[in-house]
Each structure stands twice: as C-alpha cells, then as structure tokens.
Amino acid sequence: MTRSGFVAILGRPNVGKSTLLNAIVGAKVSITSSTPHTTRNQVRGIWTEGDVQVIFVDTPGIHRPKSSLGGRMNNSARASTSGVDMVVGVIEARGEIGPGDRQVLSAMLEAAGEHGPLPLVLVNKIDRTAHEDIAKHLLAATVVIDELAEKLGAQKAAKRVEYFPLSAKIGRGVPEFVEFVAARMPEGPFFYPEDEVSDVSEMHYIAELVREQLFRKMREEIPHSLHCRVSEYEFPNVTVEILVERDSQKGMVIGKGGLVLKDVGTEVRKQMPEGTFLELRVRVEPGWQGRDEMLDRFGY
C-alpha cells in the first residue's frame, strides 16, 4: 500500500522556505534570492521514495502587505494550509522571535486546530548559530508557542507541535526531518508520477528564472515592481516579457548599453537546455501591483 500527503511550509520572507524545498527534493524547483518576497505563488515540490510520496508546498512569505499583490500573497500562504496533512512554521535560529514569526506560528496553530494537520516548527539556519544558542532558540520557540496557544485558545494544537533544528542551506537535519514526515503520511495513491519533482509548468519556470536573476542584480524597491512572463514559446525560441511600473525602472532593468539585461540572459541560459534562444523584452505597466485586473491576469 502506498502512502502520500501534503505539507504546507509557512514563514516570513527570507526565512529559507524555498531553499528548504529545493534541498528536500534535490532539485531547483523554487527560485531564491536575498530579496524579500521572492516567492509569490505556491510552488509544489514532490518527494517520492519507495512507497511514499510527499508534496511540500512552498508559499509566499507572510508579511504586512503594502499593495494588493502583498495581500494576495498572504492569502495564498494561508490558503495553502487547507486540506494538508502537516503544516510547518519556519523561523530562524538567531535573533529574537519577532512579530513576523509570531504571525507565522499563529497561522500554523490555527490551521492545526485540535484534529487538523500536524504542526511542526523548523528552526532554520543552524549553520550560522552556535550549538548552545540553537538550544536556547528551541526553548524560546516552545515558550512562544505556549504564549500564542493561550491567546488563541489553541492549547491542544500546541501540545501536538514537533520541533526540528536544521540548515536548509547545507542540508544538516533535512534528511531527519523528511524521514519524520514520510513516516507519518496517510495511506493513499500517489498524486504525481514517481519521476516528477514539481508541478510548475516549463513556461512559468523560465519566467521565474528571469525574475530570480533580476532580483539578484537589482537593489532597493525595483524587484517588487517586476513581473516576468513568457509571451512567446516555440522551442528553441523563447521570449520573456519583463513588466515594470515606471519608465525610470525600465531603464534600470535594461542597464547602460543593455548590460543588465544581457547579464540576466546569460545566467538564465546556463540553466536552460543547450541551444535555447532567449529574448528578453521590457515593458511598462503602470501600477500593476495595485490593479486587481492585472493581478487576475498574472495569476496571483
């Protein structure tokens, strides 16, 4: 008998959710960068071994929204906890457990309820933290969980929480976490073929690769004003349209003499099949982050 199930991964921006997903499935299925809000949509990573399949759902970072896009990203993250078997709250193994983390852990407890998905707390980035500090942070996490449970009336959910220290970046603790999750999946058929690692379409993935490289090259607020989509696809010819909100941003994305756009194209082609002809175009779409009709069109 096969076993299978879904695990939602929640966390504030830049806590390492996408890095964790990639580490679990052993492939790059979700883009990463040091810029907050890199992940804008739910991304499913599929882990299959033997008679067990686990679908891990990466989600946008839960945050205080400043635009319609931000609100939709939060809604997407919270909606990911519906119908799953486990819900994971990711925090960092350094610094204080701040308001953003508390918001994430509250969402985890509320989703878990008394008989809902099993709640797990992952303390990530232990590779950057002294051993004794990791223990202190785990203890602090249990205290925060109890405080939130008292406030939310979620004491039964709090008693079910399991804790895992790990480093998604170097893989430390990841196999143990996956082993724990896999052992607790319910009986049921596989949802995806055994050789699939993600349900992301090829066109969406290409657009995300372009956005990832732009995030890594741009600074300040410009990345949040970027949206990428494949406008033409007839392999080996691929055209990706890059949308910005202002003319000044268009010039910055292109770069002096087209250098920024050229560098982005070079890095993306390295991750695509040999012989791919990639064309990048930049277009201004004023205020798209706050326009519901544009967000609907872009699939947010």
Secondary structure by P-SEA (a helix, b strand, c coil): ccccbbbbbbbcccccaaaaaaaaaccccccccccccccccbbbbbbbcccbbbbbbbbccccccccaaaaaaaaaaaaccccccbbbbbbbccccccaaaaaaaaaaaaaacccccbbbbbbcccccccaaaaaaaaaaaaaaaaaaaaaacaaaaaaabbbbbbbcccccaaaaaaaaaaaccccccccccccccccccaaaaaaaaaaaaaaacccccccccbbbbbccccccbbbbbbbbccaaaaaaaacccaaaaaaaaaaaaaacccccbbbbbbbbbccccccaaaaaaacc
